[in-house]
Amino acid sequence: MIRFDGRTAIVTGAGGGLGRAHALALASRGAKVVVMDVRGAEGVAEEIRSGGGQAVAEAVSVTDLAKVQAAVGRTLAAWGRIDILVNNAGILRDKTFAKMDLDDFRLVVEVHLMGAVNCTKAVWEPMREAGYGRVVMTTSSSGLYGNFGQSNYGAAKMALVGLMQTLALEGASRNIRVNCLAPTAATQMTQGLMPPEALALLTPESVSPGLLHLVSEDAPTRAILNAGAGAFERAYVTLTEGVFIGSGPDAAEQVAARWNEIGDRSRESVPGSGSAQGAGEVAKASQAR
């Protein structure tokens, strides 16, 4: 059984919805939980404590780096360690790009992306020093695949995948594993976006089992886990085998003519890093000579 006895977890956006479900799930399996949210945090912390768990509330916005750092400092002073960070806090400001105010675009990026950056930066060095850390970024199918009216949200959520990819590489030598969770759940953020019968199936609690695996001692790293209604899938950023065309005068026409061949997925792979992908292109060019 996955347990978190002796572990300390910070869950952002945990005053309700998915964050609350994650916080309760972690606490039920022995974790000490910091419930971080601009509202509702104390209620969830009390809910955990009344059930026999250990929790504190931090009424902190993830966009305020100084306050996030102060909360991390209080956690370390009280409990001596931070093992798990769940970057869950987020907001919606949905409109088509044509009608969207760019202030709303910036705000969504600030909360989702920079909020996760702030929280991860605050715990990164303590995790490095401890030689242990589990970090989860909350991405979305809107970022992975797009959703009408969510250009700001989708951009921020896909940016978190890029952040995860690099931090997983940088944290590997210190046993820090970084993953993405792409949840589909009926929360305050999704009300009105789906029919009632679908929302009834998409409980936050049906997502949290995936989260527990991603922050466990045996967690993977650099994984994107999709979860909703009790179903779980993995998403990948893949690369086709492609073809070598060169840069001759008709190269653009060759790209167009061989488009289907370039996109053939029969020998698709997941590069170990961006530099590995570039090295593969250089290898193709060298072989063509």
matplotlib code that plots the C-alpha trace (Angstrom):
import matplotlib.pyplot as plt

x = [0.0, 1.3, 2.0, 3.4, 4.2, 6.9, 6.5, 5.5, 3.4, 2.4, -0.7, -1.6, -5.1, -6.2, -9.1, -11.5, -12.0, -9.0, -6.6, -8.8, -9.2, -5.4, -4.8, -7.3, -5.9, -2.3, -3.3, -5.3, -2.1, 0.0, 1.4, 1.6, -0.1, 0.3, -3.0, -2.2, -4.9, -6.1, -9.4, -10.7, -7.4, -8.2, -11.4, -9.6, -6.8, -9.3, -11.1, -7.8, -7.0, -10.5, -10.0, -6.8, -4.3, -1.8, -2.3, -1.7, -3.3, -1.4, -3.6, -1.0, -1.3, 1.1, 1.8, 3.5, 7.0, 8.0, 4.9, 5.4, 9.0, 7.9, 5.3, 8.0, 10.2, 7.5, 6.9, 10.6, 10.8, 7.7, 8.2, 11.8, 11.3, 9.3, 9.0, 6.1, 4.8, 1.6, 1.2, -2.5, -3.6, -5.3, -7.9, -9.9, -10.5, -12.1, -12.8, -11.8, -8.5, -10.2, -12.2, -9.6, -8.1, -4.4, -4.5, -6.5, -4.0, -1.1, -3.1, -3.8, -0.1, 0.9, -1.2, -0.7, 2.9, 4.6, 2.7, 4.1, 7.6, 7.4, 6.4, 8.9, 11.7, 10.9, 11.2, 13.8, 16.9, 15.5, 14.7, 18.1, 19.7, 17.6, 18.2, 14.5, 11.6, 8.4, 6.9, 3.7, 2.6, -1.1, -1.3, -4.4, -5.8, -6.4, -2.7, -1.9, -4.6, -6.3, -9.8, -11.8, -11.8, -8.8, -5.7, -4.4, -5.1, -3.8, -0.6, 0.1, -0.7, 1.5, 4.3, 4.1, 4.9, 8.1, 9.0, 8.5, 10.6, 13.6, 13.2, 13.0, 16.4, 17.9, 16.5, 17.3, 20.8, 19.2, 16.3, 13.8, 11.1, 8.9, 5.7, 2.5, -1.1, -3.8, -7.1, -10.6, -12.8, -16.0, -14.8, -15.8, -13.5, -15.5, -19.1, -21.1, -18.5, -20.0, -23.4, -24.6, -24.4, -20.7, -19.9, -21.4, -18.8, -15.9, -15.3, -12.1, -11.6, -11.4, -8.3, -6.3, -5.2, -3.1, -1.6, -0.7, 1.3, 3.1, 4.3, 5.1, 8.5, 8.3, 7.1, 8.1, 9.6, 8.9, 5.5, 2.2, -0.7, -4.2, -7.0, -10.8, -13.9, -11.6, -9.9, -6.2, -4.1, -0.6, 0.3, 3.6, 5.5, 6.7, 8.9, 8.4, 11.4, 11.0, 13.1, 16.2, 15.5, 18.4, 18.3, 18.4, 16.3, 13.3, 13.5, 10.2, 8.4, 10.0, 8.7, 5.2, 5.4, 6.7, 4.5, 2.8, 6.1, 7.5, 4.5, 4.5, 4.1, 5.2, 8.7, 7.7, 9.9, 10.2, 13.5, 15.5, 16.0, 15.8, 19.5, 19.0, 16.4, 18.8, 21.5, 19.2, 18.8, 22.5, 22.9, 20.5, 22.4, 25.7, 24.4, 23.0, 26.5]
y = [0.0, 3.5, 5.3, 8.7, 8.3, 10.8, 12.8, 16.4, 17.6, 21.1, 21.2, 24.5, 25.5, 23.0, 25.0, 23.1, 20.9, 18.8, 20.3, 19.5, 15.9, 15.6, 17.0, 14.6, 11.6, 12.4, 12.9, 9.7, 7.9, 9.5, 12.7, 15.9, 18.4, 22.1, 23.3, 26.4, 28.5, 32.1, 30.9, 27.8, 26.5, 26.6, 24.6, 21.8, 21.8, 21.4, 18.7, 16.8, 17.4, 16.3, 13.1, 12.4, 13.8, 16.6, 19.7, 23.5, 26.1, 28.8, 31.5, 32.4, 33.3, 31.3, 34.4, 36.0, 34.6, 36.2, 34.8, 31.4, 31.3, 32.4, 29.6, 27.1, 28.4, 27.9, 24.4, 23.5, 25.1, 23.1, 19.7, 19.8, 18.6, 19.1, 15.9, 16.6, 19.6, 19.4, 22.5, 22.6, 26.2, 27.8, 30.0, 30.3, 33.4, 31.8, 33.8, 33.4, 34.9, 37.5, 38.8, 38.2, 41.0, 40.4, 41.2, 38.1, 36.1, 37.4, 36.6, 33.0, 32.5, 34.2, 31.9, 28.6, 28.9, 31.4, 30.2, 26.7, 28.2, 30.2, 27.2, 24.8, 27.3, 27.7, 23.9, 23.0, 23.6, 21.9, 18.9, 18.9, 19.1, 16.2, 14.1, 13.5, 15.3, 14.6, 17.5, 17.4, 20.0, 20.2, 20.4, 19.9, 18.4, 22.0, 22.4, 19.0, 19.1, 22.5, 23.7, 26.4, 29.6, 28.6, 30.0, 31.5, 28.4, 26.0, 28.0, 28.1, 24.4, 23.3, 25.5, 23.4, 20.3, 22.0, 23.0, 19.4, 18.0, 20.0, 19.9, 16.1, 16.0, 18.5, 16.8, 13.2, 13.2, 14.3, 11.8, 14.6, 13.2, 15.6, 14.6, 16.1, 15.3, 16.2, 15.9, 16.0, 16.8, 18.6, 21.5, 25.2, 25.8, 23.5, 24.3, 25.1, 23.6, 20.0, 18.4, 17.5, 13.7, 14.0, 16.2, 13.6, 11.1, 13.5, 13.6, 15.1, 12.0, 9.9, 11.8, 11.6, 8.0, 9.0, 11.8, 9.5, 7.3, 10.3, 11.5, 8.1, 6.8, 4.6, 7.4, 7.6, 10.8, 12.9, 11.3, 12.9, 11.1, 11.9, 11.1, 11.5, 9.5, 6.7, 6.3, 6.8, 7.3, 8.5, 11.2, 11.6, 14.2, 12.1, 12.4, 10.6, 9.0, 11.6, 11.9, 13.7, 16.3, 18.8, 22.5, 22.5, 24.9, 22.6, 21.6, 23.4, 21.5, 18.3, 18.9, 19.4, 16.4, 14.0, 15.4, 12.1, 10.3, 12.8, 12.3, 8.4, 7.3, 3.7, 4.4, 7.1, 7.7, 9.8, 11.6, 11.6, 15.3, 18.2, 17.9, 14.2, 15.2, 17.6, 15.0, 12.7, 15.4, 15.9, 12.1, 12.0, 14.7, 13.0, 9.7, 11.4, 12.6]
z = [0.0, -0.9, 2.4, 3.2, 6.9, 7.9, 4.7, 4.4, 1.4, 0.2, -2.0, -3.6, -4.5, -1.8, -0.4, -2.6, -5.6, -6.8, -4.3, -1.4, -2.7, -3.1, 0.4, 2.0, 0.1, 1.1, 4.8, 4.8, 4.0, 6.7, 5.1, 7.0, 4.7, 4.1, 2.7, 0.6, -1.0, -0.9, 0.5, 2.2, 3.4, 7.1, 6.5, 4.7, 7.3, 10.1, 8.1, 8.0, 11.7, 12.8, 11.0, 13.0, 10.5, 10.7, 8.6, 8.6, 6.5, 4.5, 3.1, 0.5, -3.2, -5.3, -7.3, -4.3, -4.2, -0.8, 0.9, -0.7, 0.6, 4.0, 4.1, 3.1, 5.8, 8.4, 7.2, 7.4, 10.9, 12.1, 10.3, 9.2, 5.7, 2.5, 0.4, -1.9, -3.8, -5.7, -7.9, -8.4, -8.0, -11.0, -12.4, -15.6, -17.8, -20.9, -24.0, -27.7, -28.5, -30.6, -27.7, -24.9, -23.0, -22.7, -19.0, -18.6, -20.7, -18.4, -15.2, -16.2, -17.1, -13.9, -11.7, -13.4, -14.7, -12.5, -9.5, -10.1, -10.7, -7.4, -5.3, -7.0, -6.6, -2.9, -2.3, -4.8, -2.7, 0.5, -1.7, -3.3, 0.2, 1.4, -1.7, -2.1, -3.7, -5.6, -7.6, -9.7, -12.2, -13.0, -16.8, -18.8, -22.0, -23.0, -23.2, -24.6, -27.3, -27.3, -26.3, -27.9, -25.9, -23.7, -25.4, -22.2, -20.1, -22.7, -23.2, -19.5, -19.1, -21.9, -20.5, -17.3, -19.4, -20.6, -17.1, -16.0, -18.7, -17.8, -14.0, -14.2, -15.9, -13.5, -10.4, -11.3, -9.6, -6.3, -6.4, -7.3, -9.6, -11.5, -13.3, -14.8, -13.9, -16.5, -14.6, -15.9, -12.9, -12.0, -9.9, -9.5, -12.6, -14.8, -13.9, -17.0, -19.3, -19.3, -19.1, -15.5, -16.2, -17.2, -14.2, -11.9, -13.1, -13.0, -9.2, -7.9, -5.8, -8.9, -10.0, -6.7, -7.0, -9.9, -8.0, -5.1, -7.5, -9.0, -5.5, -4.0, -3.2, -6.4, -8.6, -12.2, -13.5, -16.7, -17.0, -18.1, -16.5, -17.7, -15.2, -15.1, -13.9, -12.7, -16.1, -16.4, -19.6, -20.4, -22.8, -24.6, -26.5, -29.3, -32.4, -35.8, -37.5, -40.3, -43.4, -44.5, -47.3, -47.0, -47.8, -51.6, -53.7, -53.8, -50.1, -49.3, -52.1, -50.9, -47.4, -48.8, -51.1, -48.4, -45.6, -45.0, -44.9, -42.4, -40.2, -40.3, -36.7, -37.1, -35.7, -33.3, -30.2, -27.1, -27.1, -23.9, -24.1, -26.5, -27.3, -28.1, -30.6, -32.2, -32.2, -34.2, -36.9, -37.1, -37.5, -40.3, -42.2, -41.6, -42.9, -46.0, -46.9]

ax = plt.figure().add_subplot(projection="3d")
ax.plot(x, y, z, "-o")
ax.set_aspect("equal")
plt.show()
